[in-house]
Amino acid sequence: MYYLFALATAGLAVGSPLQPRQSDPCTAIASKGWYKPSQVLSCLQSFPYNETLRNNVLSCLQSFPYNETLRNNVVDVVSKTFNFHTSVSFHLNMPDPFTDDTVDIQGELRRIGSTRYDSDFALHQDVSKNVKRLNDGHAGYINYCYDSLFVTYLPFPLAVLARPDALDVQNIHIVPEASTVATAEFGSDAFNGARIVSINGKDPWTVVDESAAISGGYQAKTTRQNAFFSSYQRATTEWSYRLGDFAQWSLPVKGDSVTLRLVRNGTNTEETYTVPYLSRVGSSTIAFTDAKSLWANNCVATPSTNGASYYNKVQAKTKVAADKPRFQPDPGPTIASLPLALTVPLTTTKSKQRPRSQLTSLASNRIPKLLLLSMVAVSQFLALSLMGPCLMYLSRLALPLQHLLVEVVLSSSIFLMTRRRPFLFWVLSLEALLFYLLDDKKTAVLVLGSFSGSFAGVQKGILDGINNVKAKGATRLLVDVTNNGGGYICLAAWLHRVLAGPGPGTEPQPGLDGSLAGPGPGTEPQPGLDGSVRAQDLAQKITAKIVANNTGVDPSGEMLYNPLSWRDTNSKRFPANFNWLDPAINMRINDVPDKFSQKIGDDCIPYDLTPPATKPFEFDNIAILNNGRCASSCSLFTISMRTKYNVKTVVVGGKPGTTQQYCGVVGGQSLNFAAIDSDVKTAGLKNDPLAPSDFIGDNYQGITWKLGYSILDQNKFEEFQTHPAQFAFPLLPSTVNNPVALWNDITKRLWPN
């Protein structure tokens, strides 16, 4: 067995076994540098268990009781954030292929409420792991005291690669570009492309499955498996490199090293190496000197942790006014649910560290930006939380960049750029949106890293890009939405409308459940999707308060539950005195009663631009490509295009012989606790027994607030339908994390002529 001493000592600033032991384990890791994960873990475990804090966490996370009689028996401060989460009852018994998403989250939280822990960190792990079991990237839980406080890395990102001469022979390999990605800190190319035989003595696919069982964020196991491996993404201003769940994670809980048995390129000999994990302070972590300052600087609630009344000037001065529904991002996977998967910016320009004050979204949604992982609204999501049940954010949530990673990847940015540019003609670049024309002069590529950014700018960019590639002779379009965590619902609807052209399904509403009532007196064409929100008691009380005195309670129309914010499915605006949650629609889900609102539409019209009068490409000549990690608004777009027009869907990579899902999590519209809390406080209901209390710690809880209805069965929600990809193609050593080579390969497979 070999031990990689160079890797073990690279950047290991403090904590040598020869050094005297520190009485405060957090003091030893306070300065910037590399540390053993066990050193970080010792610090995190040093915080004493606090029963008051436990009950407060539960007050936000505890869902509406499985049994109503338990409602008054739960923890002191009963917060019901999950009362507003649409999927709680569905998760009691999930359908195929999502059976492993089955969890009684309410029951688990009740158990947590009666459990005593050795440390506050142990409490956090229990809450986080169980919320992740939802595998819903919109519903992630984050504790910023722990999640991404330190990020742990391994210099060997992995990928599933096929042999070029035998595509059915696929194995897990260290990526060919491994040394390029981490050369600044770890620099050896001896392991590039090596085939993995075992990880810690286990079959590598066993380890992949173990990771998929706890990572959260995406519904399908195959998609969570894919998250284990490295991949690329188009970020707002550059290409990003996602190391994958094997090579990067947010909590130091896997030990200080991993043992790899592998076969290096050019040999037939199996060798065993022990490779160290190294941890480094997260980019959003506020500096500390010891445990006391760590807690004070990173663990207590901030002005954006909880909501505020929209009309309380004292509170509101630190808040940002809520966006109108049209502009509300639809978060994808989030950081609280998945193991952290920071994306590395592939750029030669160092990124400035984001101030902590900027780690929230524009609106009352206040979506935390923990990573570029979900990229769903760096200008606004969503990456969301640790991408657990939330991804998709990762959602969406945008995660903070590591200075180190920016430095580490300087050469990898050159690597990707030089592999990309020579092969194609670059047409247009706008934020996370790029258009290319491949060298066949027939195939255009639209790279869409998220549905975020400037609303008007992205609309124009889509039109300009399509017009430009069409003018240059393009007759086919490949839409690459790899690692697209979502974003603005109406931008997804706009792209759908542009590609589909006018007609049934896009006029008036190109989205899920498209009701086909056309324009007429008192109506407007409405793109987007129809959906329903959960109509539990507190939501009904908020709505009733608004309806009883709309101008008095919400004169500026800021609140989520204000009927003036919504339209019916015929695109007609609700009147100010219309209680759209009463009567609620009673449902019985998994033998549990639940309540939802009537169907509501979205508010995407009018567009800033006039949509084209004809579709730009024949549907047979459109394909959508990803690695399964297409979430939220990305899913809404892809599902609509596949279901309505039979466009091609392609997933690359993944475990051989499995059915790949072309979208990761659907939802409809996502929010978080702070947004709900703002409505509660504005309605004057904070003292209601059902109202959530304020977080004491610096925490985040996301929810799926609205579910979209299925296109094929408008009595069902799209969230719980299967979406198998039409094509699943393997990655090759020449195409992995090499977008241009991949696009050319996929184009030849889809359109051989």
C-alpha positions, -999 to 999 in steps of 0.1 A, spaced: 0 0 0 12 35 -9 6 66 11 6 98 -9 28 119 14 29 148 -9 -9 150 -8 -10 144 29 12 173 37 3 198 10 -10 230 27 -15 212 60 -9 244 80 -14 232 116 -25 203 136 5 180 133 5 152 158 38 166 171 22 198 181 8 203 216 -29 196 219 -52 227 221 -77 229 248 -101 247 224 -102 226 192 -115 255 172 -84 276 179 -63 252 159 -83 257 127 -90 294 130 -63 306 105 -67 300 68 -51 268 55 -56 231 50 -67 209 79 -75 173 85 -113 167 86 -109 152 121 -96 185 133 -126 203 120 -149 177 134 -134 181 168 -142 218 167 -178 212 155 -184 186 182 -173 209 209 -205 229 211 -227 215 239 -261 202 232 -288 229 238 -324 217 244 -338 252 238 -321 254 205 -333 219 195 -369 229 202 -365 261 182 -352 242 152 -381 219 154 -405 248 156 -394 257 121 -391 222 106 -420 204 123 -447 197 98 -484 196 104 -488 166 127 -495 133 111 -522 131 138 -539 163 146 -541 153 183 -503 155 185 -503 191 174 -505 204 209 -481 178 223 -450 186 203 -421 208 213 -428 241 231 -425 264 202 -444 247 174 -433 259 141 -450 245 111 -430 255 81 -437 222 65 -475 230 68 -469 251 37 -448 224 19 -470 207 -7 -454 172 -7 -455 161 30 -483 136 26 -471 122 -7 -438 112 9 -455 88 32 -456 63 3 -438 74 -28 -445 57 -62 -420 40 -84 -393 49 -93 -391 71 -62 -399 46 -35 -367 54 -17 -380 89 -12 -406 76 13 -403 91 47 -426 103 74 -408 135 80 -433 146 106 -427 114 126 -390 118 123 -392 153 137 -413 142 166 -387 116 174 -360 143 172 -380 164 196 -377 137 223 -341 127 217 -312 139 237 -279 145 218 -242 145 228 -236 178 209 -254 204 189 -237 191 158 -252 157 164 -286 174 165 -279 191 132 -269 159 116 -301 142 126 -323 170 114 -304 174 81 -302 137 73 -339 132 77 -349 163 57 -326 150 29 -345 118 28 -373 137 11 -348 140 -19 -365 173 -28 -341 200 -37 -367 227 -29 -371 215 7 -336 218 20 -325 225 56 -293 244 63 -275 253 94 -249 278 84 -230 271 116 -220 237 102 -229 234 65 -199 246 44 -183 262 74 -154 242 61 -153 223 28 -135 191 24 -117 180 -8 -100 151 -25 -78 157 -55 -94 128 -75 -128 137 -91 -144 106 -106 -165 98 -137 -181 68 -153 -163 62 -186 -168 38 -215 -140 23 -235 -139 40 -269 -136 6 -287 -163 -11 -265 -190 13 -254 -207 -14 -233 -176 -17 -211 -180 11 -186 -161 16 -153 -155 43 -127 -123 62 -134 -104 92 -120 -111 119 -145 -85 124 -172 -81 160 -162 -76 153 -125 -41 167 -122 -52 198 -142 -81 205 -118 -60 204 -87 -25 209 -99 -18 240 -78 -21 221 -46 -17 184 -54 1 183 -87 7 148 -101 -7 134 -133 2 98 -125 -34 90 -117 -52 107 -145 -77 83 -160 -70 55 -135 -97 28 -132 -111 24 -97 -112 -11 -84 -124 -5 -49 -130 24 -24 -122 16 12 -123 -21 3 -158 -18 -12 -170 -22 -48 -171 15 -61 -207 12 -70 -216 2 -35 -200 35 -23 -219 54 -50 -251 39 -37 -243 47 -1 -237 83 -12 -270 84 -32 -289 72 -1 -279 102 20 -272 130 -5 -307 142 -11 -318 169 -36 -330 148 -65 -359 123 -66 -344 96 -87 -316 74 -73 -299 74 -107 -297 112 -105 -282 112 -70 -257 86 -83 -247 109 -110 -240 136 -84 -212 115 -71 -192 122 -102 -176 154 -116 -193 175 -143 -194 209 -158 -218 238 -158 -222 272 -174 -222 297 -146 -232 333 -149 -199 346 -163 -177 315 -168 -176 277 -170 -177 259 -137 -163 225 -127 -183 205 -102 -159 181 -84 -187 157 -74 -199 143 -41 -168 120 -39 -142 147 -42 -160 175 -23 -184 176 7 -195 201 32 -191 183 65 -160 166 78 -176 133 86 -158 107 64 -125 105 82 -91 118 72 -83 96 42 -97 72 17 -81 40 4 -83 35 -33 -74 3 -52 -68 13 -88 -52 4 -121 -33 33 -136 -33 40 -173 -7 20 -192 -5 -7 -166 -25 -39 -158 -14 -39 -121 -38 -32 -92 -23 -8 -67 -36 5 -34 -32 41 -23 -43 59 8 -52 95 -1 -59 122 25 -90 144 26 -82 180 33 -105 207 47 -105 244 41 -126 272 55 -156 281 34 -157 313 15 -188 326 34 -174 318 68 -168 348 90 -133 348 106 -130 334 141 -103 328 167 -119 302 189 -152 283 196 -168 313 212 -161 337 183 -170 310 157 -204 306 173 -210 344 176 -199 351 141 -214 321 122 -241 304 142 -267 330 154 -296 344 134 -289 373 111 -312 400 99 -321 378 69 -327 345 87 -363 353 97 -391 372 80 -403 407 87 -436 425 82 -435 443 49 -449 474 66 -428 475 97 -402 501 88 -379 491 117 -377 456 105 -381 463 68 -350 485 65 -328 454 64 -352 436 41 -357 438 3 -393 441 -10 -408 409 -23 -407 404 -60 -440 400 -79 -449 363 -86 -437 367 -122 -401 373 -110 -400 348 -81 -374 323 -87 -383 286 -86 -354 272 -66 -338 239 -76 -317 217 -54 -304 232 -22 -275 230 1 -293 218 31 -302 186 15 -273 173 -4 -237 169 4 -222 201 -6 -210 201 -41 -192 233 -48 -186 242 -83 -152 255 -93 -152 285 -116 -131 277 -146 -116 311 -150 -82 328 -148 -96 357 -129 -98 353 -91 -132 358 -77 -138 382 -48 -152 368 -16 -189 375 -12 -197 395 20 -220 375 43 -246 402 38 -250 393 2 -256 356 8 -294 360 5 -317 364 -25 -334 396 -37 -368 389 -25 -385 379 7 -376 344 -4 -341 352 8 -326 321 -9 -292 315 5 -263 315 -20 -241 288 -6 -226 275 -38 -226 280 -75 -241 245 -73 -276 253 -83 -269 285 -100 -305 293 -99 -304 328 -94 -271 342 -86 -287 373 -96 -316 368 -75 -315 304 -70 -317 289 -60 -290 262 -56 -309 259 -28 -297 241 1 -271 215 4 -291 204 -24 -308 179 -5 -343 175 -10 -344 209 -18 -307 213 -60 -314 213 -71 -299 239 -55 -292 230 -48 -311 253 -46 -315 267 -57 -291 283 -39 -260 298 -52 -231 286 -32 -201 307 -21 -169 302 -41 -137 292 -24 -107 313 -30 -86 283 -30 -106 266 -56 -103 296 -79 -66 293 -75 -65 256 -78 -83 257 -111 -64 283 -129 -49 258 -153 -81 238 -156 -98 269 -169 -72 270 -196 -78 233 -201 -115 236 -207 -112 267 -228 -85 253 -251 -106 221 -255 -137 241 -263 -129 270 -285 -111 255 -315 -141 234 -325 -169 259 -328 -180 293 -337 -191 313 -306 -222 333 -314 -236 350 -284 -229 351 -246 -253 365 -220 -249 356 -183 -255 319 -180 -267 316 -216 -244 309 -246 -250 300 -282 -226 281 -304 -225 268 -339 -208 234 -343 -184 227 -371 -210 208 -391 -226 242 -396 -260 226 -391 -262 222 -353 -265 251 -329 -259 246 -292 -277 267 -266 -259 263 -232 -282 273 -204 -267 271 -169 -298 284 -152 -330 303 -158 -318 333 -138 -303 367 -146 -318 397 -162 -354 389 -171 -356 411 -201 -320 404 -210 -324 367 -211 -355 370 -232 -337 391 -258 -306 369 -256 -327 338 -265 -342 356 -295 -310 371 -307 -291 339 -304 -316 318 -323 -318 344 -350 -280 345 -353 -275 308 -356 -304 305 -380 -288 332 -402 -256 312 -402 -274 281 -415 -284 262 -383 -313 237 -388 -309 218 -355 -307 229 -319 -290 210 -290 -300 226 -256 -275 218 -229 -290 222 -195 -264 202 -176 -265 210 -138 -292 236 -145 -309 241 -111 -337 262 -123 -345 299 -118 -374 321 -130 -405 302 -140 -414 327 -166 -380 324 -184 -386 287 -187 -420 295 -201 -405 320 -225 -380 296 -239 -408 270 -243 -429 296 -262 -400 306 -285 -391 271 -295 -426 257 -297 -441 287 -316 -477 298 -313 -506 273 -311 -524 250 -287 -501 243 -257 -484 277 -259 -513 300 -263 -523 310 -238 -501 290 -214 -470 271 -224 -463 252 -192 -476 223 -171 -513 217 -172 -517 243 -199 -553 253 -199 -562 263 -234 -587 291 -228 -576 317 -253 -575 355 -251 -608 372 -248 -627 399 -229 -611 403 -195 -583 377 -201 -548 378 -213 -527 350 -228 -508 334 -199 -477 313 -202 -464 293 -173 -480 265 -154 -512 259 -134 -507 246 -99 -521 244 -64 -507 254 -30 -514 236 3 -543 252 21 -537 243 58 -552 263 86 -525 290 90 -524 297 52 -562 301 53 -560 325 82 -535 346 64 -556 347 33 -588 355 52 -570 384 69 -560 399 36 -594 394 20 -612 410 49 -592 442 46 -569 441 16 -559 478 15 -554 478 52 -533 446 56 -514 447 23 -518 480 6 -488 475 -17 -497 440 -27 -465 424 -13 -479 393 3 -478 358 -12 -514 351 -3 -529 383 -16 -554 373 -43 -543 403 -64 -510 384 -69 -527 355 -88 -548 346 -118 -572 318 -125 -565 292 -151 -582 314 -177 -557 341 -170 -582 364 -152 -568 383 -122 -584 374 -88 -604 403 -73 -591 418 -40 -620 403 -19 -617 367 -34 -606 341 -9 -589 316 -32 -582 292 -4 -618 289 8 -632 265 2 -601 243 1 -600 212 -20 -600 182 3 -577 153 -8 -568 120 7 -532 112 1 -517 79 12 -548 76 35 -541 110 51 -564 140 47 -548 171 32 -561 204 18 -551 223 -13 -562 255 -31 -581 257 -63 -559 257 -94 -541 290 -100 -522 302 -130 -489 321 -133 -483 357 -140 -457 357 -168 -476 380 -193 -468 404 -207 -434 395 -220 -409 423 -225 -406 412 -261 -430 399 -287 -426 362 -291 -419 349 -327 -448 340 -350 -432 307 -361 -412 280 -344 -375 283 -353 -367 245 -356 -386 214 -364 -393 194 -333 -374 164 -347 -344 187 -348 -344 197 -312 -327 178 -284 -323 186 -247 -291 173 -231 -281 170 -194 -267 147 -167 -301 142 -150 -294 172 -128 -320 195 -144 -342 208 -117 -372 231 -110 -378 255 -138 -354 235 -159 -376 205 -154 -407 224 -162 -392 235 -195 -379 200 -204 -410 182 -195 -432 205 -215 -410 202 -246 -407 164 -243 -444 157 -234 -460 181 -258 -437 180 -288 -417 148 -284 -384 165 -286 -354 143 -279 -341 140 -243 -305 128 -236 -288 120 -204 -250 113 -204 -231 93 -179 -245 74 -150 -246 37 -140 -248 13 -169 -281 -5 -173 -302 19 -153 -331 41 -165 -319 77 -164 -344 105 -155 -341 136 -176 -352 159 -148 -343 158 -112 -371 175 -93 -401 194 -106 -420 214 -80 -439 244 -93 -428 273 -72 -405 272 -42 -401 295 -12 -385 294 22 -393 300 58 -384 337 58 -409 343 30 -437 325 48 -427 343 81 -430 376 64 -466 369 54 -474 356 89 -460 388 105 -476 411 80 -510 395 87 -505 400 124 -506 363 131 -472 357 147 -488 349 180 -512 323 165 -505 288 179 -499 275 144 -473 302 135 -436 294 133 -414 311 158 -382 328 147 -350 308 142 -325 313 170 -296 300 149 -285 310 114 -307 285 97 -326 281 64 -356 260 55 -369 257 20 -403 244 8 -422 236 -24 -450 261 -20 -469 253 -52 -470 221 -73 -476 221 -110 -502 197 -125 -493 170 -150 -497 177 -187 -510 141 -194 -532 139 -163 -544 172 -149 -557 155 -118 -522 146 -108 -491 166 -99 -461 163 -123 -437 161 -94 -446 124 -88 -445 112 -125 -416 94 -140 -395 111 -168 -372 85 -184 -347 99 -209 -352 88 -245 -315 83 -249 -287 75 -223 -253 78 -238 -220 70 -221 -191 94 -215 -157 88 -231 -123 98 -219 -124 124 -248 -158 138 -240 -160 138 -202 -161 175 -189 -153 185 -225 -184 202 -237 -175 207 -273 -163 172 -279 -195 160 -261 -218 181 -282 -202 168 -314 -205 132 -302 -241 136 -292 -250 153 -325 -235 125 -345 -255 99 -325 -288 118 -328 -285 131 -363 -261 108 -382 -270 125 -414 
